[in-house]
Amino acid sequence: MNNESQIDTRRSFLKTTAIGATSVMLLSPKSVFGSSANSKIELGIIGCGGRGRFIGKKLITNVGDDIALVSAHDYFRDRLEIVQNMFDIPESRSYGGLQGYREILQSNVDGVIIESPPYFHPEHAAAAVEAGKHVWLAKPVAIDVPGCTSIKETGKKAEGKVAFLVDFQSRNSPFFVEAVKRVREGAIGEMISGQVFNQFPCGGNPDTTGMSPGAARLRCWVTDPVLSGACIVEQAVHAMDIANWIVGSHPTKAFGTGGLKARLNAGKMWDHFLVTYWYGDGPKLSLNCSQFMRGYEDLGARIYGKLGVIDAHYRAVDWGNGPVKITGDNAWAGTEFDNTWDIGVDNNCRDFVKAIRSGNYMNHADYSADSTMTSILGRTAAYRESVVTWDEILKENEILEMKDEL
């Protein structure tokens, strides 16, 4: 595929889905719903990088008796071969190149695990639902506003027909669920202000010797501001999803700043963002997002209400120092340690299979698109160093383009 046709294809896809003009016929998935209990759910992996391998292992560990990883796609052959060897996927069901994912969707798999770079998520998710496949989608669901709109449209088409799970771990971690429930019941009273944080390290880029400019960018997608959406979208979307979940809505406007000061060995993507969000007449929250930290990591939100405070920190075994708890008039001890990294993924694995087996399909498209849009709003406000509203970015509908041949 040449450069112009690649760009035109994505632009046409986004514009078409943004106005809801596509006509999609859902095929019947070779759905295990109603089939023999002895038949395994067959899944393909789209994206064989670190996260794709991690989710594959998690699925095998948690629901290995009920699923089979039978096909895989990645642009890079070396990463594809790693997944082939890990999960014993035959060469005949392993697909490279940019469009190889279509081979998986044309096969008889029941569902797909989409772990490609975020730039491709709207296209991959839409194609999967059109093909009648159950979808496990990595966050963020998109890198621009048209992509978020596309995800919402895809979610509508998936509703009641296939599972559409977006892998936010905090929403499936019991202590987080209980904490938010208590906030809904009034535990902290009216919310006034709060802090949202996403502090992580970042190494350099992998070796890209001999690669074309487009392939090199794709190999280094995690530090590419277009392919990843920037760290405020690719990583801090976790924190903003927690904040939106607690507040119960998305923000109406934002003001921000940021830049590149510390991480100078991995491209030109900003390594820190500071954003203030207004939630209408509700609370004002400040996000501090960094991707250069040494010696400290944390992810979560702390929101102050008239009656108390909710502290909600996403943690892996050795991250940060925060609990999930409520203090104040209606204190709740919660936990001083919640390994959300594992607990949320493990529960997502089990729930994904349960949904497919039962036909009671979850659909996370709408709130996941709003959380991604929240990060995009903050990114836009920071780039402009001005106040930007939710309605403004919807109206502008800016499409981010890679503009390199692959």
C-alpha positions as CSV (number, residue, x, y, z in Angstrom):
1,M,0.0,0.0,0.0
2,N,1.5,3.3,-1.0
3,N,1.5,6.4,1.2
4,E,-1.4,8.3,-0.2
5,S,-3.7,5.3,-0.4
6,Q,-2.9,4.4,3.2
7,I,-3.7,8.0,4.4
8,D,-6.8,8.2,2.2
9,T,-8.1,4.8,3.5
10,R,-7.9,5.9,7.1
11,R,-9.3,9.3,6.5
12,S,-12.2,7.9,4.6
13,F,-12.8,5.3,7.3
14,L,-12.9,7.9,10.1
15,K,-15.1,10.4,8.2
16,T,-17.5,7.7,7.2
17,T,-17.9,6.2,10.7
18,A,-18.0,9.7,12.2
19,I,-21.2,10.5,10.4
20,G,-22.6,7.0,10.9
21,A,-23.0,6.4,7.2
22,T,-21.5,2.9,7.0
23,S,-23.8,0.0,6.4
24,V,-22.6,-2.9,8.5
25,M,-24.0,-6.4,8.4
26,L,-23.1,-8.4,11.4
27,L,-22.2,-11.9,10.6
28,S,-23.1,-14.7,13.0
29,P,-20.0,-15.3,15.1
30,K,-19.0,-19.0,15.3
31,S,-20.2,-18.1,18.7
32,V,-19.9,-20.7,21.4
33,F,-23.1,-19.4,22.8
34,G,-25.4,-22.4,22.7
35,S,-22.6,-24.7,21.4
36,S,-21.1,-27.7,23.1
37,A,-19.6,-27.0,26.5
38,N,-16.6,-29.0,25.4
39,S,-15.7,-26.7,22.5
40,K,-13.2,-24.0,23.2
41,I,-13.6,-20.4,22.4
42,E,-11.1,-19.7,19.6
43,L,-9.3,-16.3,19.7
44,G,-6.9,-14.4,17.5
45,I,-4.3,-11.9,18.7
46,I,-4.0,-8.6,16.7
47,G,-0.7,-7.1,17.9
48,C,2.1,-9.3,19.2
49,G,4.1,-6.8,21.3
50,G,4.5,-6.9,25.0
51,R,0.9,-6.2,25.9
52,G,-0.4,-8.8,23.4
53,R,1.8,-11.4,24.9
54,F,0.9,-10.4,28.4
55,I,-2.9,-10.7,27.7
56,G,-2.4,-14.0,25.9
57,K,-0.6,-15.4,29.0
58,K,-3.3,-14.0,31.3
59,L,-6.0,-15.7,29.2
60,I,-4.2,-19.0,29.3
61,T,-3.6,-18.8,33.1
62,N,-7.2,-17.8,34.0
63,V,-9.4,-19.4,31.4
64,G,-7.0,-21.8,29.5
65,D,-9.5,-24.7,29.7
66,D,-12.1,-22.6,27.9
67,I,-10.1,-20.7,25.2
68,A,-7.6,-21.4,22.5
69,L,-5.3,-18.9,20.9
70,V,-5.3,-20.0,17.4
71,S,-4.1,-17.2,15.2
72,A,-2.0,-14.0,15.3
73,H,-1.1,-10.9,13.4
74,D,1.7,-8.3,13.7
75,Y,3.3,-6.0,11.2
76,F,6.7,-7.2,12.4
77,R,7.7,-10.8,11.6
78,D,10.0,-11.2,14.6
79,R,7.3,-10.3,17.1
80,L,4.8,-12.5,15.3
81,E,7.2,-15.5,15.7
82,I,7.5,-14.9,19.4
83,V,3.7,-15.3,19.8
84,Q,3.7,-18.3,17.5
85,N,6.2,-20.0,19.7
86,M,4.6,-18.9,23.0
87,F,1.1,-20.2,22.1
88,D,1.9,-22.9,19.5
89,I,0.1,-21.0,16.7
90,P,0.8,-22.6,13.3
91,E,2.6,-20.6,10.6
92,S,-0.5,-21.0,8.4
93,R,-2.5,-18.9,10.8
94,S,0.1,-16.2,11.4
95,Y,-0.2,-13.1,9.4
96,G,2.2,-10.2,8.9
97,G,2.1,-6.8,7.2
98,L,-0.3,-3.9,7.7
99,Q,-3.5,-5.7,6.6
100,G,-2.8,-9.2,7.9
101,Y,-5.4,-8.7,10.7
102,R,-8.1,-9.1,8.0
103,E,-7.0,-12.7,7.5
104,I,-7.9,-13.4,11.1
105,L,-11.3,-11.8,10.7
106,Q,-12.1,-13.8,7.6
107,S,-11.4,-17.0,9.5
108,N,-13.7,-18.8,11.9
109,V,-12.4,-17.5,15.2
110,D,-14.9,-16.5,17.8
111,G,-13.2,-13.3,18.9
112,V,-10.0,-11.2,18.7
113,I,-7.7,-9.6,21.2
114,I,-6.7,-6.2,19.8
115,E,-3.4,-5.0,21.2
116,S,-2.2,-3.1,18.1
117,P,-0.9,0.5,18.5
118,P,-3.8,2.8,19.5
119,Y,-3.7,4.6,16.1
120,F,-5.3,1.5,14.6
121,H,-7.8,0.6,17.3
122,P,-10.9,2.2,15.7
123,E,-10.3,0.5,12.4
124,H,-9.5,-2.9,13.9
125,A,-12.5,-2.8,16.3
126,A,-14.9,-1.7,13.5
127,A,-13.7,-4.5,11.2
128,A,-13.9,-7.1,14.0
129,V,-17.5,-6.2,14.9
130,E,-18.5,-6.1,11.2
131,A,-17.1,-9.6,10.9
132,G,-19.2,-10.7,13.9
133,K,-16.3,-11.3,16.3
134,H,-16.2,-10.7,20.0
135,V,-13.8,-7.9,20.9
136,W,-11.2,-7.5,23.6
137,L,-9.8,-4.0,23.0
138,A,-6.8,-2.4,24.7
139,K,-6.9,1.2,25.9
140,P,-6.9,3.9,24.7
141,V,-9.6,3.2,22.2
142,A,-8.4,5.9,19.8
143,I,-5.9,8.8,19.4
144,D,-8.2,11.5,18.1
145,V,-11.8,12.6,18.2
146,P,-13.0,10.9,15.0
147,G,-11.5,7.7,16.3
148,C,-13.5,8.0,19.6
149,T,-16.7,8.7,17.5
150,S,-16.0,5.6,15.5
151,I,-15.6,3.5,18.6
152,K,-19.0,4.7,19.8
153,E,-20.6,3.8,16.5
154,T,-18.9,0.4,16.6
155,G,-20.2,-0.1,20.1
156,K,-23.8,0.6,19.0
157,K,-23.4,-2.0,16.2
158,A,-22.0,-4.5,18.7
159,E,-24.7,-4.1,21.3
160,G,-26.4,-7.4,22.1
161,K,-24.6,-9.1,19.2
162,V,-21.0,-9.6,20.4
163,A,-19.0,-8.8,23.5
164,F,-17.1,-5.6,23.4
165,L,-14.7,-5.4,26.4
166,V,-12.2,-2.6,26.9
167,D,-9.4,-3.6,29.2
168,F,-9.6,-1.0,32.0
169,Q,-8.5,-2.9,35.0
170,S,-9.7,-0.6,37.8
171,R,-13.3,-1.0,36.8
172,N,-13.1,-4.7,37.5
173,S,-11.1,-4.6,40.7
174,P,-13.4,-5.2,43.8
175,F,-12.0,-2.4,46.0
176,F,-12.3,0.2,43.3
177,V,-15.9,-1.0,42.6
178,E,-16.8,-0.7,46.3
179,A,-15.1,2.7,46.7
180,V,-17.0,4.2,43.8
181,K,-20.3,2.6,45.0
182,R,-19.8,4.3,48.4
183,V,-19.1,7.7,46.7
184,R,-22.4,7.2,44.7
185,E,-24.2,6.7,48.0
186,G,-22.8,10.0,49.4
187,A,-19.8,8.9,51.4
188,I,-17.8,12.0,50.6
189,G,-20.7,14.3,49.9
190,E,-20.5,16.9,47.2
191,M,-17.2,16.7,45.3
192,I,-15.3,19.9,45.2
193,S,-11.8,19.3,43.9
194,G,-9.2,16.7,43.3
195,Q,-5.9,15.4,42.0
196,V,-5.3,12.9,39.2
197,F,-1.9,11.4,38.7
198,N,0.0,9.2,36.2
199,Q,3.7,9.0,37.0
200,F,5.8,6.5,35.1
201,P,9.3,6.0,33.7
202,C,10.2,5.6,30.0
203,G,13.3,4.1,28.4
204,G,14.7,4.8,25.0
205,N,13.4,3.5,21.7
206,P,14.3,0.0,20.3
207,D,16.8,-0.4,17.5
208,T,15.3,0.5,14.1
209,T,18.5,0.0,11.9
210,G,17.6,-0.7,8.3
211,M,13.9,0.1,8.7
212,S,12.0,2.5,6.5
213,P,10.8,5.7,8.2
214,G,7.3,4.4,8.5
215,A,8.4,1.0,9.9
216,A,10.7,2.7,12.4
217,R,7.9,4.9,13.7
218,L,5.7,1.9,14.0
219,R,8.4,0.0,16.0
220,C,8.7,3.0,18.3
221,W,4.9,3.7,18.5
222,V,4.9,4.1,22.3
223,T,6.9,7.3,22.1
224,D,5.3,8.6,18.9
225,P,2.7,11.3,19.6
226,V,0.5,10.3,16.7
227,L,0.6,6.5,16.9
228,S,0.2,6.5,20.7
229,G,-1.7,9.7,21.1
230,A,1.0,11.0,23.5
231,C,1.5,9.7,27.1
232,I,-1.5,11.7,28.3
233,V,-3.7,9.6,26.1
234,E,-1.8,6.3,25.9
235,Q,-1.1,6.0,29.6
236,A,-3.0,8.7,31.6
237,V,-6.3,7.5,30.1
238,H,-6.2,5.0,33.0
239,A,-6.2,7.8,35.5
240,M,-8.7,9.9,33.7
241,D,-11.0,6.9,33.4
242,I,-10.8,6.5,37.2
243,A,-11.6,10.2,37.7
244,N,-14.6,10.2,35.2
245,W,-15.9,7.0,36.9
246,I,-15.8,8.6,40.4
247,V,-17.3,11.9,39.3
248,G,-19.9,10.1,37.1
249,S,-19.4,12.2,34.0
250,H,-16.8,13.7,31.6
251,P,-15.3,17.2,31.9
252,T,-16.7,20.2,30.0
253,K,-13.5,22.1,29.5
254,A,-9.7,22.0,30.3
255,F,-6.7,24.2,30.5
256,G,-3.2,22.7,30.3
257,T,0.5,23.0,29.7
258,G,3.5,20.6,29.4
259,G,6.5,19.9,27.3
260,L,9.6,17.8,26.8
261,K,12.4,18.3,29.3
262,A,13.8,15.0,30.7
263,R,13.2,12.1,28.2
264,L,15.4,13.3,25.4
265,N,16.4,9.8,24.0
266,A,13.1,8.7,22.7
267,G,11.7,11.0,20.1
268,K,9.9,14.3,20.4
269,M,6.8,13.3,22.3
270,W,6.1,15.4,25.4
271,D,7.2,13.8,28.7
272,H,4.9,15.8,31.0
273,F,1.5,17.3,31.0
274,L,-0.3,19.4,33.6
275,V,-4.0,19.9,33.0
276,T,-7.0,21.4,35.0
277,Y,-10.4,19.9,34.2
278,W,-13.7,21.5,34.9
279,Y,-16.7,19.1,35.3
280,G,-19.4,21.6,34.6
281,D,-20.8,22.9,37.9
282,G,-19.1,19.9,39.7
283,P,-15.5,19.5,40.8
284,K,-12.4,20.8,39.3
285,L,-9.6,18.2,39.0
286,S,-5.8,18.7,38.2
287,L,-4.0,16.0,36.3
288,N,-0.2,15.6,36.6
289,C,1.1,13.2,34.0
290,S,4.7,12.3,33.5
291,Q,6.7,9.7,31.5
292,F,10.2,10.1,32.7
293,M,10.2,9.4,36.4
294,R,13.0,7.7,38.3
295,G,12.3,6.3,41.7
296,Y,8.6,6.9,41.9
297,E,5.5,5.6,40.1
298,D,1.8,6.0,40.8
299,L,-1.5,6.1,39.0
300,G,-4.9,7.1,40.3
301,A,-7.1,9.8,41.7
302,R,-7.8,11.6,45.0
303,I,-11.0,13.5,45.1
304,Y,-12.1,15.8,48.0
305,G,-15.7,16.1,49.0
306,K,-17.6,18.1,51.7
307,L,-17.7,15.0,53.9
308,G,-14.5,13.2,53.1
309,V,-11.9,12.0,50.6
310,I,-11.7,9.1,48.2
311,D,-8.1,7.8,47.6
312,A,-8.0,5.4,44.6
313,H,-4.5,4.3,43.5
314,Y,-4.0,1.7,40.8
315,R,-1.2,-0.5,41.8
316,A,1.0,-3.4,40.7
317,V,3.2,-5.2,43.1
318,D,5.8,-2.5,43.5
319,W,4.1,0.7,42.3
320,G,3.4,3.8,44.3
321,N,2.4,4.1,47.9
322,G,-1.4,4.7,47.9
323,P,-4.4,2.7,49.0
324,V,-8.0,2.4,47.9
325,K,-10.0,3.9,50.8
326,I,-12.3,6.6,52.0
327,T,-11.5,9.0,54.9
328,G,-13.7,11.5,56.6
329,D,-17.2,11.3,58.1
330,N,-18.0,8.0,56.4
331,A,-14.6,6.4,56.6
332,W,-14.0,3.0,54.9
333,A,-10.7,1.3,55.4
334,G,-10.7,-0.4,52.0
335,T,-7.2,-1.7,51.4
336,E,-3.7,-0.5,51.7
337,F,-2.6,-2.6,48.8
338,D,-4.7,-3.5,45.7
339,N,-2.8,-5.2,42.9
340,T,-5.1,-3.8,40.3
341,W,-2.6,-4.7,37.5
342,D,-3.3,-8.4,38.0
343,I,-6.7,-8.4,39.7
344,G,-8.5,-6.3,37.0
345,V,-7.0,-8.3,34.1
346,D,-7.7,-11.6,35.7
347,N,-11.4,-10.6,36.3
348,N,-11.6,-9.3,32.7
349,C,-10.4,-12.6,31.3
350,R,-13.0,-14.5,33.3
351,D,-15.8,-12.1,32.5
352,F,-15.0,-12.1,28.8
353,V,-15.4,-15.8,28.6
354,K,-18.5,-15.8,30.8
355,A,-20.1,-13.2,28.5
356,I,-19.4,-15.2,25.4
357,R,-20.7,-18.4,26.9
358,S,-23.9,-16.8,28.3
359,G,-24.7,-14.4,25.5
360,N,-24.9,-11.6,28.1
361,Y,-22.5,-9.4,26.3
362,M,-20.7,-6.5,28.0
363,N,-20.3,-3.3,26.0
364,H,-17.6,-0.8,27.3
365,A,-17.5,1.3,24.1
366,D,-19.3,4.5,25.3
367,Y,-17.5,5.2,28.6
368,S,-14.1,4.1,27.2
369,A,-14.5,6.6,24.3
370,D,-15.4,9.3,26.7
371,S,-12.4,8.6,28.9
372,T,-10.1,8.7,25.9
373,M,-11.8,11.9,24.7
374,T,-11.0,13.3,28.2
375,S,-7.3,12.7,27.7
376,I,-7.5,14.1,24.1
377,L,-9.2,17.3,25.6
378,G,-6.3,17.6,28.0
379,R,-3.7,17.1,25.3
380,T,-5.3,19.7,23.1
381,A,-5.5,22.2,25.9
382,A,-1.9,21.6,26.8
383,Y,-0.6,22.0,23.2
384,R,-2.5,25.3,22.9
385,E,-1.9,26.4,26.5
386,S,-5.4,27.7,26.5
387,V,-8.9,26.8,27.7
388,V,-10.5,24.3,25.4
389,T,-14.1,23.0,25.7
390,W,-15.4,19.5,25.1
391,D,-17.8,20.9,22.5
392,E,-14.9,22.7,20.7
393,I,-12.9,19.5,20.1
394,L,-16.0,17.7,18.9
395,K,-16.7,20.4,16.4
396,E,-13.1,20.6,15.2
397,N,-13.0,16.8,14.8
398,E,-9.3,16.8,14.1
399,I,-7.8,13.7,12.5
400,L,-4.2,12.8,13.4
401,E,-2.3,11.2,10.4
402,M,0.8,9.2,10.4
403,K,1.8,10.3,6.8
404,D,4.6,7.7,6.4
405,E,4.6,4.8,4.0
406,L,4.3,1.4,5.5
